[in-house]
């Protein structure tokens, strides 16, 4: 029994010295060869991160990732198991202060996709500029008033009952009626 306690103490001490994982479960932007994808970041530590997403990756493949308002982290895929994968950050061990404990803004995943926006039954062609968990930004020609309801259509994918939150020139930010699932974000980016 004494040996078991000594082994347990050693395990606990080693664990405290190593970086701990932080569970996150929030949308992340994965960039592979200048193409952006949506994935769910499950956890991160000072050495890397774990994700879930419908991406076809191989061990050793380089990529970049970010979430919230974070900057991109350069990484390499270290393992893949089904739709889950882990990456190792290429800068090595991070200082704990570099990773913010909380980040409330959802990641904006940039894209450039043809889109249609339906407002009061009238279709307007535009360009989808980015997607987030709470909404999207589109480039449109017509001026719209905040509060306007719209439906976004990108290929076969639709987001109905989105509300115009803000306008900046020809860029319009819409909030979705419900947070978008990772699968919905991925579908908008994949078309």
C-alpha positions as CSV (number, residue, x, y, z in Angstrom):
1,X,0.0,0.0,0.0
2,X,2.9,2.4,0.8
3,X,4.2,1.9,-2.7
4,X,0.9,2.8,-4.2
5,X,0.7,6.0,-2.2
6,X,4.2,7.0,-3.3
7,X,3.4,6.3,-6.9
8,X,0.2,8.3,-6.6
9,X,2.1,11.3,-5.0
10,X,4.7,11.2,-7.8
11,X,1.9,11.1,-10.4
12,X,0.2,14.1,-8.8
13,X,3.4,16.1,-8.6
14,X,4.3,15.4,-12.2
15,X,0.8,16.4,-13.3
16,X,0.9,19.7,-11.4
17,X,4.2,20.5,-13.1
18,X,2.9,19.8,-16.6
19,X,0.5,22.1,-18.4
20,X,-3.1,21.5,-17.7
21,X,-5.8,21.3,-20.4
22,X,-8.6,23.8,-20.4
23,X,-11.9,22.5,-21.7
24,X,-13.5,25.0,-24.1
25,X,-16.2,23.6,-26.5
26,X,-16.5,26.7,-28.7
27,X,-16.2,27.4,-32.5
28,X,-12.7,27.7,-34.0
29,X,-11.3,28.7,-37.3
30,X,-9.0,26.2,-38.9
31,X,-6.9,27.5,-41.8
32,X,-5.3,24.9,-44.2
33,X,-3.5,26.2,-47.3
34,X,-5.4,29.6,-47.1
35,X,-8.8,27.9,-46.9
36,X,-10.9,28.4,-43.7
37,X,-13.0,25.8,-42.0
38,X,-15.1,25.6,-38.9
39,X,-14.3,23.2,-36.1
40,X,-15.1,22.8,-32.4
41,X,-12.2,23.4,-30.1
42,X,-12.6,20.9,-27.3
43,X,-9.6,21.7,-25.2
44,X,-6.3,23.5,-25.2
45,X,-3.1,23.4,-23.2
46,X,0.1,25.2,-23.3
47,X,1.4,22.7,-25.9
48,X,-1.6,22.4,-28.3
49,X,-5.3,21.8,-28.7
50,X,-7.9,19.2,-29.4
51,X,-10.7,19.7,-32.0
52,X,-13.7,18.0,-33.5
53,X,-14.7,18.7,-37.1
54,X,-15.4,17.2,-40.4
55,X,-11.9,17.7,-41.9
56,X,-9.8,15.3,-43.8
57,X,-6.4,15.6,-42.0
58,X,-3.2,13.6,-41.8
59,X,-0.7,13.4,-39.0
60,X,2.1,15.9,-39.7
61,X,-0.1,18.2,-41.7
62,X,0.5,21.9,-40.9
63,X,-2.4,24.2,-40.2
64,X,-3.3,27.4,-38.3
65,X,-6.1,27.8,-35.8
66,X,-7.8,30.5,-33.7
67,X,-10.9,31.1,-31.6
68,X,-12.6,34.2,-30.3
69,X,-10.4,37.2,-30.8
70,X,-7.2,35.2,-30.5
71,X,-4.5,35.5,-33.2
72,X,-3.7,32.4,-35.3
73,X,-1.5,29.7,-33.8
74,X,0.7,27.8,-36.2
75,X,0.4,24.1,-35.5
76,X,0.9,20.6,-36.8
77,X,-1.6,17.7,-36.6
78,X,-0.3,15.1,-34.1
79,X,-3.2,12.6,-34.1
80,X,-6.5,12.0,-35.9
81,X,-9.3,9.7,-34.7
82,X,-12.5,9.9,-36.7
83,X,-13.7,13.5,-36.6
84,X,-11.5,14.4,-33.7
85,X,-7.9,15.6,-34.0
86,X,-5.1,17.1,-31.9
87,X,-2.5,19.6,-32.9
88,X,0.8,20.7,-31.4
89,X,1.6,24.4,-31.4
90,X,4.8,25.1,-33.3
91,X,6.1,27.8,-31.0
92,X,6.4,25.3,-28.3
93,X,5.3,25.8,-24.7
94,X,3.2,29.0,-24.3
95,X,3.3,31.2,-21.3
96,X,0.0,30.9,-19.4
97,X,-0.5,34.6,-19.6
98,X,-0.6,34.5,-23.4
99,X,-3.8,32.5,-23.5
100,X,-6.7,34.5,-22.1
101,X,-8.9,32.6,-19.5
102,X,-12.2,33.7,-21.1
103,X,-13.0,35.1,-24.5
104,X,-16.6,36.0,-25.1
105,X,-16.7,36.9,-28.8
106,X,-17.3,34.1,-31.2
107,X,-14.6,33.5,-33.8
108,X,-15.3,35.2,-37.2
109,X,-14.4,32.8,-40.0
110,X,-13.6,34.7,-43.2
111,X,-14.8,33.5,-46.5
112,X,-15.8,34.8,-49.9
113,X,-18.9,33.0,-51.2
114,X,-21.7,34.1,-53.5
115,X,-24.8,34.5,-51.4
116,X,-28.4,35.5,-51.8
117,X,-30.3,37.6,-49.2
118,X,-34.1,37.6,-49.2
119,X,-35.7,40.7,-47.6
120,X,-39.5,41.0,-47.7
121,X,-39.5,38.3,-50.5
122,X,-37.0,40.2,-52.7
123,X,-33.8,38.5,-53.6
124,X,-30.5,40.5,-53.5
125,X,-27.2,39.0,-54.6
126,X,-24.3,39.6,-52.4
127,X,-21.1,38.1,-51.0
128,X,-20.8,36.2,-47.7
129,X,-17.7,37.7,-46.0
130,X,-17.6,35.8,-42.7
131,X,-19.6,33.4,-40.5
132,X,-19.7,33.2,-36.7
133,X,-21.7,31.2,-34.2
134,X,-24.1,34.1,-33.7
135,X,-24.4,35.4,-37.3
136,X,-22.8,36.4,-40.5
137,X,-21.6,39.4,-42.5
138,X,-22.6,40.0,-46.1
139,X,-21.6,42.5,-48.8
140,X,-24.8,44.0,-50.4
141,X,-25.6,46.9,-52.6
142,X,-28.9,48.2,-51.1
143,X,-29.0,50.2,-47.9
144,X,-30.9,48.4,-45.1
145,X,-32.1,49.5,-41.7
146,X,-31.1,47.8,-38.5
147,X,-33.8,45.4,-37.4
148,X,-34.6,44.2,-40.9
149,X,-35.4,40.5,-41.1
150,X,-33.7,38.4,-43.8
151,X,-33.0,34.9,-45.0
152,X,-29.4,34.1,-46.1
153,X,-29.0,31.4,-48.8
154,X,-25.6,30.1,-49.7
155,X,-25.9,27.2,-52.2
156,X,-28.4,24.8,-50.7
157,X,-27.9,26.2,-47.1
158,X,-30.2,28.7,-45.5
159,X,-30.4,30.7,-42.4
160,X,-33.9,32.1,-41.9
161,X,-35.2,34.9,-39.7
162,X,-31.8,36.6,-39.3
163,X,-31.9,40.2,-38.0
164,X,-29.7,43.0,-39.3
165,X,-27.7,44.1,-36.3
166,X,-25.3,46.7,-37.9
167,X,-24.4,48.3,-41.2
168,X,-21.1,49.8,-42.3
169,X,-21.2,51.1,-45.9
170,X,-22.0,48.0,-48.0
171,X,-21.2,45.5,-45.2
172,X,-24.1,44.2,-43.2
173,X,-23.9,42.2,-40.0
174,X,-26.8,39.8,-39.3
175,X,-27.5,37.9,-36.1
176,X,-29.0,34.5,-36.4
177,X,-32.2,33.6,-34.5
178,X,-30.3,30.8,-32.8
179,X,-26.6,30.1,-32.4
180,X,-25.3,28.2,-35.4
181,X,-24.1,24.7,-34.9
182,X,-20.6,23.9,-36.2
183,X,-22.2,21.8,-38.9
184,X,-24.2,24.8,-40.1
185,X,-21.1,27.0,-40.1
186,X,-19.1,24.3,-42.0
187,X,-21.9,24.0,-44.6
188,X,-21.9,27.7,-45.3
189,X,-18.1,27.7,-45.7
190,X,-18.0,24.5,-47.9
191,X,-20.2,25.6,-50.7
